[in-house]
Amino acid sequence: MIEVLYAIALVMLVAAALPALFEWLWNMTMPEVFGMPALNYWQSFRLLLIAHILFGVPIVTLSIG
């Protein structure tokens, strides 16, 4: 049971951290190199979600057990 709780906590942590990492990488690179606008956290989350839907690759794969 405790492993399931750890897995849920890990999924929640990764789901919160990935958009933040993507936002940081985008905002450090794209505005300076290509003149694109900066993103906020929720825009980063939506872009990751759209990429997942379009390309169908898992953002993170977890192996439990």
C-alpha positions as CSV (number, residue, x, y, z in Angstrom):
1,M,0.0,0.0,0.0
2,I,2.8,2.4,0.8
3,E,4.4,1.8,-2.6
4,V,1.1,3.0,-4.2
5,L,1.2,6.2,-2.1
6,Y,4.8,6.8,-3.1
7,A,3.9,6.2,-6.8
8,I,1.0,8.7,-6.6
9,A,3.2,11.3,-4.8
10,L,5.9,10.8,-7.5
11,V,3.5,11.2,-10.3
12,M,2.1,14.4,-8.8
13,L,5.7,15.7,-8.3
14,V,6.7,15.0,-11.8
15,A,3.4,16.4,-13.2
16,A,4.2,19.7,-11.3
17,A,7.9,19.8,-12.1
18,L,7.9,19.0,-15.9
19,P,6.0,22.2,-16.9
20,A,8.2,24.3,-14.7
21,L,11.3,22.8,-16.3
22,F,9.9,23.3,-19.8
23,E,8.9,26.9,-18.9
24,W,12.4,27.6,-17.7
25,L,14.1,26.1,-20.7
26,W,11.8,27.9,-23.1
27,N,12.2,31.2,-21.4
28,M,15.9,30.9,-21.3
29,T,16.2,30.0,-25.0
30,M,13.4,30.9,-27.3
31,P,12.9,34.7,-26.6
32,E,16.6,35.3,-27.1
33,V,17.3,33.0,-30.0
34,F,14.1,33.2,-32.0
35,G,12.4,36.3,-30.6
36,M,9.4,34.3,-29.4
37,P,7.3,35.3,-26.4
38,A,8.0,34.0,-22.9
39,L,5.7,31.3,-21.4
40,N,4.0,31.0,-18.1
41,Y,3.5,27.8,-16.1
42,W,0.1,26.9,-17.5
43,Q,1.1,27.7,-21.1
44,S,4.0,25.3,-20.6
45,F,1.6,22.6,-19.2
46,R,-0.7,23.0,-22.1
47,L,2.1,22.7,-24.7
48,L,3.4,19.5,-23.1
49,L,-0.1,18.1,-23.1
50,I,-0.6,19.0,-26.8
51,A,2.7,17.4,-27.6
52,H,1.7,14.3,-25.8
53,I,-1.6,14.1,-27.6
54,L,0.0,14.8,-31.1
55,F,3.0,12.5,-30.8
56,G,1.6,9.9,-28.4
57,V,4.8,9.3,-26.6
58,P,4.7,9.1,-22.8
59,I,6.2,12.1,-21.1
60,V,7.5,9.9,-18.3
61,T,7.5,6.2,-18.0
62,L,7.4,4.6,-14.6
63,S,8.3,1.0,-13.8
64,I,6.7,-0.1,-10.5
65,G,7.3,-3.5,-9.1
